[in-house]
């Protein structure tokens, strides 16, 4: 395979938990060298967010999800000597990534304004809950509360009128993950812009901004109608039928995206009279008469097993699918064929399971080839490259400045 697209780019990563590390893992997968700066003796909070743990190690599965392909350097940045080491490391880096509170790095002389005079070409990416300005800028932001504040939980869950109704968060840290992806995208755009101008950029990314931005069609539904969308469970606000249905032995997702597909479904299901009903002849009509159509489909789909429906509907070209648990996901032949689960050697002596990066270049997966590092695994290696001696490293370690 040809060199990865970000080969030669060096990232100094002062972030922790998920949004920042997700961004830097993406950059590492794409070929960047990522130096993860961690607090001696403690490291990234997610190292301790278990169980479960990687067998034979003290690393939490959570930490493993977002930190492959990086070097771990443990430096106490609260001390002047540690701050000087960071500045020395930064001289050979293209990007600094951080997710401290607004102004949190200023007291260490590591904020953008303090660094840009000496490094006008530096790309500095700040991830916060609410951004660098505004009435909430001083607040800490966490994914769960951002899902609530940013409107996602008003859309997720069963309607209030139904049993079990009420707001529900998404089962993964949705705002964090999307913020990490936006951050990686912004950093790559800034790198491209620097090629043209020679100057760097301060990237300001906020979890709340991202959560509002990715509401997509739902936010436009509100802006165009003036009516806030409500929770519909597994149903779709703009397409019918596009939801989960109970079958004879489980559930099936039916994702009918147009009128032709609806006709195919009705023909396959033996309910042509439904397709012929003027109330259901178009998607607009089906949305307007959702309450009449859905019970008819529920009764029909409950008569056969999920496997029977999948076979019949896939043959007819009607989009549908099962609802898998994660064991079924990783046992799925398509998932296995695409290599979405693989193993990397781990410093503990075993291997660490990984979930593959979905990007492929010319048919090749772009996964970093080293497992998430142990705390301080690369401290000496990186500092020796910086010009320190082995004696210097020993002295700094005795002082508790590095680990």
C-alpha positions as CSV (number, residue, x, y, z in Angstrom):
1,X,0.0,0.0,0.0
2,X,1.2,3.5,-0.7
3,X,2.0,5.8,2.3
4,X,-1.0,6.8,4.3
5,X,-2.4,10.2,3.5
6,X,-1.3,11.9,6.8
7,X,2.2,10.4,6.9
8,X,4.6,13.1,8.1
9,X,2.0,14.9,10.2
10,X,2.7,15.1,13.9
11,X,0.0,15.7,16.5
12,X,0.5,16.6,20.1
13,X,-2.7,15.4,21.8
14,X,-3.5,16.9,25.2
15,X,-7.1,15.7,25.1
16,X,-8.7,12.9,27.2
17,X,-11.9,10.9,27.5
18,X,-13.6,10.5,24.1
19,X,-14.2,13.5,21.7
20,X,-10.5,14.5,21.5
21,X,-9.1,10.9,21.6
22,X,-11.6,9.9,18.9
23,X,-10.3,12.7,16.7
24,X,-6.6,11.8,17.2
25,X,-7.3,8.1,16.7
26,X,-8.8,9.0,13.3
27,X,-5.7,11.0,12.5
28,X,-3.5,8.1,13.6
29,X,-5.4,5.6,11.5
30,X,-4.8,8.0,8.5
31,X,-1.1,7.9,9.1
32,X,-0.3,10.8,11.5
33,X,2.1,10.4,14.4
34,X,0.1,11.1,17.5
35,X,1.8,11.8,20.9
36,X,-0.7,11.4,23.7
37,X,0.3,13.5,26.7
38,X,-1.0,12.1,30.0
39,X,-0.8,12.9,33.7
40,X,1.8,10.8,35.5
41,X,0.3,8.1,37.8
42,X,-3.2,8.6,36.5
43,X,-3.4,9.0,32.7
44,X,-6.6,9.3,30.6
45,X,-9.6,9.0,32.9
46,X,-11.0,6.3,30.6
47,X,-8.2,3.9,31.5
48,X,-10.1,3.3,34.8
49,X,-13.6,3.2,33.3
50,X,-14.2,-0.5,33.7
51,X,-15.2,-3.2,33.9
52,X,-14.8,-4.8,31.4
53,X,-11.0,-4.8,31.2
54,X,-8.6,-6.2,28.6
55,X,-7.6,-9.7,29.9
56,X,-4.2,-9.7,31.5
57,X,-4.0,-5.9,31.8
58,X,-5.4,-3.0,33.7
59,X,-6.8,-1.2,30.6
60,X,-10.5,-0.6,30.4
61,X,-12.3,-1.5,27.2
62,X,-13.5,2.1,27.0
63,X,-9.9,3.4,26.8
64,X,-9.1,0.8,24.1
65,X,-11.9,2.1,21.9
66,X,-10.3,5.4,21.1
67,X,-6.5,5.3,21.5
68,X,-4.8,2.9,19.0
69,X,-1.9,4.1,17.0
70,X,-0.6,6.6,19.6
71,X,2.5,7.1,21.7
72,X,1.8,7.7,25.4
73,X,4.1,10.3,27.1
74,X,3.4,11.0,30.8
75,X,4.3,14.6,31.7
76,X,3.1,16.8,34.5
77,X,2.1,19.9,32.6
78,X,1.1,21.7,35.8
79,X,4.8,22.2,36.6
80,X,7.1,24.7,34.7
81,X,9.5,22.0,33.7
82,X,6.7,20.0,32.2
83,X,5.3,23.0,30.3
84,X,8.8,23.5,28.8
85,X,8.9,19.9,27.7
86,X,5.5,20.4,26.0
87,X,6.8,23.5,24.2
88,X,9.9,21.6,23.1
89,X,7.8,18.8,21.7
90,X,5.5,21.2,20.0
91,X,8.4,22.6,17.9
92,X,8.2,19.5,15.7
93,X,4.4,19.1,15.7
94,X,1.9,20.4,13.2
95,X,-1.2,20.1,15.4
96,X,-2.1,20.6,19.1
97,X,-5.4,19.0,20.2
98,X,-6.9,19.8,23.6
99,X,-10.2,19.6,25.4
100,X,-9.5,21.7,28.6
101,X,-12.1,24.1,29.8
102,X,-12.0,27.6,28.2
103,X,-8.8,29.3,29.4
104,X,-7.7,26.2,31.2
105,X,-4.3,26.0,29.5
106,X,-3.6,29.7,29.7
107,X,-2.1,29.4,33.2
108,X,0.4,26.9,31.8
109,X,1.3,29.1,28.8
110,X,-0.1,26.5,26.5
111,X,-3.1,28.3,25.2
112,X,-3.3,29.3,21.5
113,X,-2.5,33.0,22.1
114,X,0.6,32.2,24.1
115,X,1.9,29.8,21.4
116,X,1.0,31.4,18.1
117,X,3.7,34.1,18.2
118,X,6.5,31.5,18.1
119,X,4.4,29.1,16.0
120,X,2.3,31.0,13.5
121,X,1.9,27.9,11.4
122,X,0.4,25.9,14.3
123,X,-3.0,24.2,13.9
124,X,-4.5,24.4,17.4
125,X,-7.8,22.5,17.9
126,X,-9.9,23.2,21.1
127,X,-12.8,21.0,22.0
128,X,-15.1,22.2,24.7
129,X,-18.7,21.7,25.8
130,X,-20.0,25.1,24.6
131,X,-17.3,26.9,22.6
132,X,-14.8,29.6,23.3
133,X,-17.4,32.3,23.7
134,X,-21.0,32.9,24.7
135,X,-22.9,32.8,28.0
136,X,-22.2,29.1,28.6
137,X,-18.5,29.1,27.6
138,X,-17.3,28.7,31.1
139,X,-19.4,25.5,31.7
140,X,-18.1,22.0,31.5
141,X,-19.9,19.9,28.9
142,X,-20.7,16.1,28.9
143,X,-22.2,14.1,26.2
144,X,-25.3,13.0,28.1
145,X,-26.3,16.5,29.1
146,X,-25.4,17.8,25.6
147,X,-27.8,15.2,24.1
148,X,-30.5,16.6,26.3
149,X,-29.7,20.3,25.8
150,X,-29.1,19.9,22.1
151,X,-32.5,18.4,21.3
152,X,-31.6,14.8,20.5
153,X,-33.4,13.4,23.5
154,X,-36.6,15.2,22.5
155,X,-36.5,13.0,19.4
156,X,-35.3,9.7,20.9
157,X,-37.6,7.3,22.7
158,X,-41.2,6.3,22.7
159,X,-43.9,8.9,22.6
160,X,-44.9,10.2,26.0
161,X,-48.4,8.8,25.5
162,X,-47.2,5.2,25.2
163,X,-46.0,2.8,27.9
164,X,-42.3,3.5,28.5
165,X,-42.5,6.8,26.8
166,X,-40.1,9.6,27.6
167,X,-36.7,10.9,26.6
168,X,-33.9,8.4,26.0
169,X,-30.2,9.1,25.2
170,X,-28.5,7.3,22.4
171,X,-26.6,4.2,23.6
172,X,-23.2,5.6,22.7
173,X,-21.7,9.0,23.3
174,X,-23.2,10.4,20.2
175,X,-22.1,14.1,20.6
176,X,-18.6,13.1,21.6
177,X,-18.1,10.8,18.6
178,X,-19.5,13.3,16.1
179,X,-17.4,16.1,17.7
180,X,-14.3,14.0,17.3
181,X,-15.1,13.4,13.6
182,X,-15.8,17.0,13.0
183,X,-12.5,17.9,14.7
184,X,-10.5,15.5,12.5
185,X,-12.2,16.9,9.4
186,X,-11.4,20.4,10.5
187,X,-7.8,19.6,11.2
188,X,-7.3,18.1,7.8
189,X,-8.9,21.1,6.2
190,X,-6.6,23.4,8.2
191,X,-3.6,21.4,7.1
192,X,-4.7,21.9,3.5
193,X,-5.2,25.6,4.0
194,X,-1.8,25.9,5.6
195,X,-0.2,24.5,2.4
196,X,-1.7,27.5,0.6
197,X,-1.1,30.3,3.2
198,X,1.6,29.1,5.4
199,X,-0.3,30.1,8.5
200,X,-2.0,28.0,11.1
201,X,-5.6,28.1,12.6
202,X,-7.3,28.0,15.9
203,X,-10.2,25.6,15.5
204,X,-13.1,26.1,18.0
205,X,-15.4,23.0,18.3
206,X,-18.2,22.7,20.8
207,X,-20.2,19.6,21.7
208,X,-23.4,21.7,21.8
209,X,-22.7,23.2,18.3
210,X,-22.1,19.7,16.9
211,X,-25.2,18.2,18.5
212,X,-27.4,20.9,17.0
213,X,-25.7,20.7,13.6
214,X,-26.3,16.9,13.3
215,X,-30.0,17.1,13.9
216,X,-30.1,17.3,10.1
217,X,-33.7,16.8,8.7
218,X,-35.2,17.0,12.2
219,X,-33.9,20.6,12.7
220,X,-35.1,21.5,9.3
221,X,-38.5,20.0,10.0
222,X,-38.8,22.4,12.8
223,X,-37.3,25.5,11.0
224,X,-39.6,25.0,8.0
225,X,-42.8,24.2,10.0
226,X,-42.4,26.0,13.3
227,X,-43.5,22.8,15.0
228,X,-40.9,21.0,17.2
229,X,-40.7,17.3,16.2
230,X,-41.7,14.8,18.9
231,X,-40.5,11.3,19.8
232,X,-41.8,8.6,17.5
233,X,-40.0,5.6,18.8
234,X,-38.6,3.6,15.9
235,X,-40.8,5.4,13.3
236,X,-39.5,8.1,10.9
237,X,-41.0,11.6,10.8
238,X,-40.9,11.9,7.0
239,X,-41.2,8.4,5.6
240,X,-43.8,5.6,6.1
241,X,-43.4,2.7,6.6
242,X,-39.9,3.2,8.0
243,X,-39.7,1.5,11.4
244,X,-39.4,-1.7,13.3
245,X,-42.3,-4.2,13.3
246,X,-42.8,-7.3,15.5
247,X,-42.8,-10.6,13.6
248,X,-43.9,-14.1,14.6
249,X,-40.6,-14.7,16.5
250,X,-38.8,-11.3,16.8
251,X,-38.5,-8.0,15.0
252,X,-37.9,-6.7,11.5
253,X,-36.8,-3.2,10.3
254,X,-38.8,-2.2,7.3
255,X,-37.2,0.8,5.5
256,X,-39.5,1.6,2.5
257,X,-38.0,4.7,0.9
258,X,-40.3,5.2,-2.1
259,X,-43.7,4.3,-3.6
260,X,-42.2,1.6,-5.9
261,X,-40.7,-0.2,-2.8
262,X,-44.0,0.1,-1.0
263,X,-45.8,-1.6,-3.9
264,X,-43.2,-4.4,-3.9
265,X,-43.7,-4.9,-0.2
266,X,-47.5,-5.1,-0.5
267,X,-47.2,-7.6,-3.4
268,X,-44.8,-9.8,-1.4
269,X,-46.9,-9.6,1.7
270,X,-50.1,-10.4,-0.2
271,X,-51.8,-7.2,0.8
272,X,-52.2,-5.5,-2.7
273,X,-55.4,-3.9,-1.5
274,X,-53.3,-1.7,0.9
275,X,-51.1,-0.5,-2.0
276,X,-54.3,0.3,-4.0
277,X,-55.8,2.3,-1.2
278,X,-55.6,6.1,-2.1
279,X,-54.7,6.9,1.5
280,X,-51.5,5.0,1.1
281,X,-50.7,5.6,-2.6
282,X,-47.8,8.0,-2.0
283,X,-45.3,8.7,0.8
284,X,-47.0,12.0,1.6
285,X,-50.4,10.2,1.9
286,X,-48.8,7.4,4.0
287,X,-47.3,10.0,6.4
288,X,-50.7,11.7,6.7
289,X,-52.5,8.4,7.3
290,X,-49.7,6.8,9.4
291,X,-52.1,5.9,12.2
292,X,-54.3,3.9,9.8
293,X,-51.6,2.2,7.9
294,X,-49.3,1.0,10.6
295,X,-51.8,-1.3,12.4
296,X,-52.5,-3.0,9.1
297,X,-48.8,-3.6,8.5
298,X,-48.3,-4.7,12.1
299,X,-51.0,-7.4,11.7
300,X,-49.5,-8.6,8.5
301,X,-45.9,-8.8,9.6
302,X,-46.8,-10.7,12.8
303,X,-47.8,-13.7,10.7
304,X,-44.4,-14.8,9.6
305,X,-40.9,-15.2,11.1
306,X,-38.2,-12.7,10.8
307,X,-36.1,-15.1,8.6
308,X,-39.1,-15.6,6.3
309,X,-39.6,-11.9,5.9
310,X,-36.0,-11.2,5.3
311,X,-35.7,-13.8,2.6
312,X,-38.9,-12.8,0.8
313,X,-38.4,-9.0,1.0
314,X,-34.7,-9.1,0.0
315,X,-35.6,-11.1,-3.0
316,X,-38.2,-8.5,-3.9
317,X,-35.8,-5.6,-3.5
318,X,-37.5,-4.2,-0.4
319,X,-35.0,-2.7,2.1
320,X,-35.2,-4.5,5.4
321,X,-33.0,-5.9,8.1
322,X,-32.8,-7.6,11.5
323,X,-32.1,-6.0,14.9
324,X,-28.8,-7.6,16.0
325,X,-27.1,-7.6,19.3
326,X,-23.4,-7.0,19.3
327,X,-22.5,-10.7,19.2
328,X,-24.7,-11.1,16.1
329,X,-23.1,-8.0,14.6
330,X,-19.6,-9.3,14.9
331,X,-20.7,-12.8,13.8
332,X,-22.3,-11.3,10.7
333,X,-20.6,-12.5,7.5
334,X,-20.6,-9.1,5.9
335,X,-19.0,-7.5,9.0
336,X,-16.4,-10.3,9.1
337,X,-15.7,-10.0,5.4
338,X,-15.0,-6.2,5.8
339,X,-12.6,-6.9,8.6
340,X,-14.3,-4.7,11.2
341,X,-12.9,-6.7,14.0
342,X,-9.2,-7.3,14.2
343,X,-6.5,-7.8,16.8
344,X,-3.3,-5.9,17.6
345,X,-0.4,-7.1,19.9
346,X,-0.7,-5.5,23.3
347,X,2.2,-4.5,25.6
348,X,0.7,-6.8,28.2
349,X,1.8,-9.8,26.1
350,X,-1.6,-10.7,24.7
351,X,-3.7,-9.1,22.0
352,X,-6.2,-6.3,22.1
353,X,-9.4,-6.6,20.0
354,X,-10.1,-3.6,17.8
355,X,-13.0,-2.2,15.7
356,X,-11.7,-1.2,12.3
357,X,-11.8,2.2,10.8
358,X,-14.5,2.1,8.1
359,X,-12.5,4.2,5.6
360,X,-10.9,2.4,2.7
361,X,-8.4,3.8,0.2
362,X,-8.1,1.8,-3.0
363,X,-9.6,-1.2,-1.2
364,X,-7.2,-1.1,1.7
365,X,-8.3,-0.5,5.3
366,X,-6.6,2.4,7.1
367,X,-6.0,1.1,10.6
368,X,-3.1,2.1,12.8
369,X,-0.9,-0.9,13.5
370,X,-0.2,-0.4,17.2
371,X,-2.5,-1.1,20.1
372,X,-3.5,1.6,22.6
373,X,-0.4,2.4,24.6
374,X,0.1,1.7,28.3
375,X,0.5,4.8,30.4
376,X,3.9,6.4,29.7
377,X,4.9,3.6,27.4
378,X,6.8,5.9,25.1
379,X,8.0,8.6,27.5
380,X,11.7,7.8,27.3
381,X,11.6,7.1,23.6
382,X,10.0,10.4,22.7
383,X,12.1,12.5,25.2
384,X,15.4,10.9,24.0
385,X,14.4,11.9,20.5
386,X,13.9,15.4,21.8
387,X,17.6,15.4,22.9
388,X,17.3,14.5,26.6
389,X,19.7,11.9,27.9
390,X,18.9,8.7,29.8
391,X,20.2,10.4,32.9
392,X,17.8,13.4,32.3
393,X,14.9,11.0,32.0
394,X,15.8,9.2,35.2
395,X,16.2,12.5,37.1
396,X,12.8,13.8,35.9
397,X,11.2,10.5,36.8
398,X,12.6,10.7,40.3
399,X,11.1,14.1,40.6
400,X,7.7,12.9,39.5
401,X,7.7,15.1,36.5
402,X,7.4,12.2,34.0
403,X,6.4,8.6,34.2
